[in-house]
Amino acid sequence: MIKYIFLDMDGVCCDFIGEACRRHGRDPAEVIAGWTPGNWDVCRELGVTPREFWSPIQGDPGFWSELNPYPWFDELWSLVKSTAENVVISTSPGRCPTGHFGKATWLKDRDIHPTINGMIGRRKELMAAPGRVLIDDSDANIEKWVAHGGTGLLFPRRWNALHHVDMDDPMTWVRERLEEISRQS
């Protein structure tokens, strides 16, 4: 069994990109269909500056708490809980003063205790160590995590290096990787 799994929230558990697109008056399916594979820069994909991107998000205290979970969230949560002794949602609050509260509310609404099973902050790599796995959709977060001694599992998304994996079924990829990691533990 894996000692710790740290699970990213936005892009892995809930649909940050979809809601951000809607806040900018864009159809999420259309934006993602035209997304440049492997490009992390959501501002470039939406054709806005960072200030323009964050403006409608920062002004809405409900943005983070009302993000839709992905269809695979329940399956993913069950999988990581059955694979690790400890599971922690590790998430960045973004450039938003209400991000911490909104993310804590999102976790509470799913019966996940935000102070026991949640770490809200940007520096995920500071929690990396042997025996600790990070599941994240950011290539950069995974690289930093591995550089600090942890095991990284990149979650397949259109905006990262695994853009070629079946986006309709990322759980097969994740399940297979977690089985490999578990065998090595």
N, C-alpha and C positions, 0 to 999 in steps of 0.2 A: 504494500500500500504506500502511496505517496504521502509524505509528511504534511506538506502544504501545497495548495493550489490557490494562486491569486488570479482572479477572473476579472477582466476588464468589463466595463459596463457599456459604454457607448460604442456601437458598431459590432458588439459581440452579443450582449444581452438585450439591448434596446436600440431602436431605430432613430438615432440622432440625425443622420443624414436626411432621412425622409421628412422629419419634422422641420429641419432647417430649410429644406427646399420649399415646403409649404409656407413657411414664414416669409419667404422671398417670392411667393406667388408662382412657384414653379411646380410642375408635376414630377414627383419623385421618380416614378417609373421612367419617364422620359429622360430625366437628368442622368439616372444610373445607366440607362441604355446607351447614352452617348458619352459616358465617362471614359476618360483616357485610362486604359488599364495600367495599374501600378502607380497612378498619380495620387498622392496623399492630399494635395492642395485643393480643398473644397472651394476656397475663394476663386481659384482659377477656373474650376469647373462651372461655377455659377456666374463667373464674369463680374465679380464684385471685389472691392477692397476688403481687407480685414475689418476695418471700422464699419463699413456698410454691412458686412456679414454679421457681426456681433450685435449691431444696433437693435434689431427686432427681438433678439434673444435676451439681451441684458435687460430690456424693458419689461419682460414678462416673468414674474416670479413663478408662474406655473409651468414654464417651458420644461424644466428638468423633471419635475414630478409627474408630468403627464405624458412623457415619452412612451410610445407603444413598445411593449416587449416584442421581440422577434418571435415568429411561430415556433422556433426551436428552443425558446428560453427554458420552458419547464423540463424538457428532455435534457438540456445542457446542465441545468442546476442539479437534477437528479444524478446525472452521470458524474459530475465532479464530486458531489457529496458521497457517492458510493466508491470513489476512487481515491479520495484523500481523507486523512484524519482531520484536517482543518481546511476550510474553504473561506476565502476572504474576497469580497468584491473590492477591487482596487481601481479607483477611478479619479480622473482629474476634474476639478470643478469648472474648467474652462475659464473664459475671461468674464465671469459673471458673478457679481456679489451675492446673488441668491443661489448660486450653484450648489454650495454645500447643503443648504437646507432642502433644496429641491431634490437632490440625489438621495439624501437621507430619507425624505418622504417616499420617494420611489421604492427604496428598499423596504421600508416599514410596510408599505401597501402590499408587499409580496411576502410578508412575514419573515423578512431577513433583518436581523437586528443590526442597525447601522454602526453601532459602536463596538459590537462584538465581532460581526462578520463584515465590517466595512472599513476601508481606509481611503479617505478622500484627500487627494493631494497629487501633485505633478511628478514627484521624484520616486516613481515605483522601484527603480533600480536599487534604492537604498534598502529595500526589503529582500533583495536577491541573496541567495546562499545555496550551497549544495543541498539537494533534497527539496528545493522550492521551485515550483513550476509556475510560470506566468502564461496565461492564455490571453492574447491581445491581438487586435487587428492592426497595430502599428508596427511596421518594420523597425523603426527607430527604437521603440520601447523594448522590443524583443532583443535587438542588438545590445542595448545598454544592460538589460537584464543578464544576458549571457556573459557579457564582459565583467559583470560583478559576481559571477560564479553560479548563477541559477540556470535552470533549464527553461528554454523558451519554446512555446508552441504558438506559431503564428496562425491566427484564425482567418480562414479564407474569405477575402472580401475583394471587390472590384478594384479598390484603391491600394492594394498591397501586392507584394511579390507572388502571392498565391491566386491572382486574378484568373488563372487558367483552371482552377478547381471548380467543380459544379456548385454555383452559388445557390441553387435551389436545395442542395443537400450538403451543407458544410459539416453536418454532424458525423457523416461517415468518415471524413478526413480526420476530424477531431478525435473520434472514438478510436480509430486505428492508431493515431499518434499516442494517445494516452495509454493504450494497451502496451505499446512499445516501451514507453517511459516507465510504466509500472513494472514490467519484466526486468528492467535494468535497476530498479530501486532495491 
